């Protein structure tokens, strides 16, 4: 039998198509810029597609608890991953501490001067405006921010002025759009949006360590889940994370 060129191309492509698969990744909203880059690289190198769903870690963890189909979870703090592990919903042996981050105060005004976090300077600067934060009792960035303000002795004064958002990128948007003059986000979020200015960095000892654990989900039968988790520690992925200002904990 003589194969026509088009038929031959189809047969040659068939094994690759059969091997290609999708992996569903639930990830903290603060990872958006880096994961956009990593997902593109992953597809180019493997032919597989990483479908990334971004939200606050708390919302994603609750969706997983309720049976949402996902293959990999990357949380912005250890607490939510701990809950899923206690419920038997992650493959405990796959769990790694992937990244670290810093917490910063941002301003909408590009000419805003630095803020002295040790004093009551921020309260004066707000001048009746809002302080944008992620949900302070659920979303990691909000939890860290509240802890930092409590440690520095400012929470009681500032609490009435806090505008809470569903996730850290939503808090970033409030400041970027001028809806709030100041906000508390991760350093990597601030770097991703030129419309905001970092005016202070919170002391590392003012809040729990900002760690991003990652793991595969135990309910998932997708053979690609482990491959994608491994890809997150590859040289291209590490470069993408570092380019956004993350500290990579796995080399």
Secondary structure, 3 states (H helix, E strand, C coil): CCCCHHHHHHHHHHHHHHHCCEEEEEEEHHHHHHHHHHHHHHHHHHCCEEEEEEECHHHHHHHHHCCCCCCEEECCCHHHHHHHHHCCCECHHHCEEEEECCEEEEECCCCCCCCCCCCCHHHHHHCCCCEEEECCCCCHHHHHHHHHHHHCCCHHHHHHHEEEECCHHHHHHHHHCCCCCEEEEEHHHHHHCCCCEEEEECCHHHCCCCEEEEEEECCCCCCHHHHHHHHCCCHHHHHHHHHCCCEECCC
